[in-house]
Amino acid sequence: MGNIISLKNSSISKDQGFNLIIKKPGQSVVIIISLVAMAIIGLIDYISGYEISFSIFYLLPISFAILFYSHAL
């Protein structure tokens, strides 16, 4: 087990190790992901016509942006 790093023997705590694995995206990444998601939803909404409303799905990228962008400030 020479290649496995033990958190017991290292100076990295469990919380720091978890934060190294799970990083919050930066502001520009959040904005780009949100805009791309909104464009995809808009395209699907346009293609599906007026019979089916996708307006509730626009809340997903907006919520994502608010959640992560507000923490990035």
C-alpha positions in Angstrom: 0.0 0.0 0.0 2.8 2.4 -0.8 0.7 4.5 -3.2 -2.2 5.1 -0.9 -2.0 8.3 1.1 -3.2 8.0 4.7 -4.9 10.9 6.2 -3.8 9.8 9.7 -0.1 10.3 8.9 -0.4 13.4 6.8 -0.8 17.0 7.8 -4.1 17.2 5.9 -7.2 16.8 8.0 -10.3 15.0 6.8 -12.1 18.3 6.2 -9.2 19.7 4.1 -9.0 16.4 2.1 -12.7 16.6 1.4 -12.4 20.2 0.3 -9.5 19.2 -2.1 -11.8 16.7 -3.7 -15.0 18.8 -3.8 -14.2 22.3 -5.0 -16.8 25.0 -5.6 -16.7 26.3 -9.2 -15.5 29.8 -9.8 -17.8 32.7 -10.8 -17.0 32.4 -14.5 -17.7 28.7 -14.6 -21.0 29.2 -12.8 -22.1 31.9 -15.3 -21.0 29.8 -18.3 -22.8 26.7 -17.1 -25.9 28.6 -16.4 -26.0 30.4 -19.7 -25.4 27.2 -21.6 -28.1 25.4 -19.7 -30.5 28.3 -20.3 -29.7 28.2 -24.0 -30.3 24.5 -24.2 -33.6 24.8 -22.4 -34.6 27.7 -24.6 -33.8 25.7 -27.7 -35.9 22.8 -26.5 -38.7 25.2 -25.6 -38.5 26.7 -29.0 -38.5 23.4 -30.8 -41.4 21.9 -28.8 -43.7 24.8 -29.7 -46.3 26.6 -27.6 -48.2 23.4 -26.7 -45.6 22.4 -24.1 -44.3 25.0 -21.6 -40.8 24.7 -20.3 -40.9 27.8 -18.2 -40.5 25.9 -14.9 -37.2 24.5 -16.2 -35.6 27.9 -16.5 -35.5 28.0 -12.7 -32.9 25.2 -12.6 -30.0 27.1 -14.1 -31.1 30.3 -12.3 -31.2 28.5 -9.0 -27.8 26.9 -9.7 -26.3 30.3 -10.5 -27.8 31.9 -7.4 -26.6 29.1 -5.1 -23.0 29.0 -6.3 -22.5 32.6 -7.4 -23.6 34.0 -4.1 -21.1 31.8 -2.2 -18.3 32.8 -4.6 -18.6 36.5 -3.7 
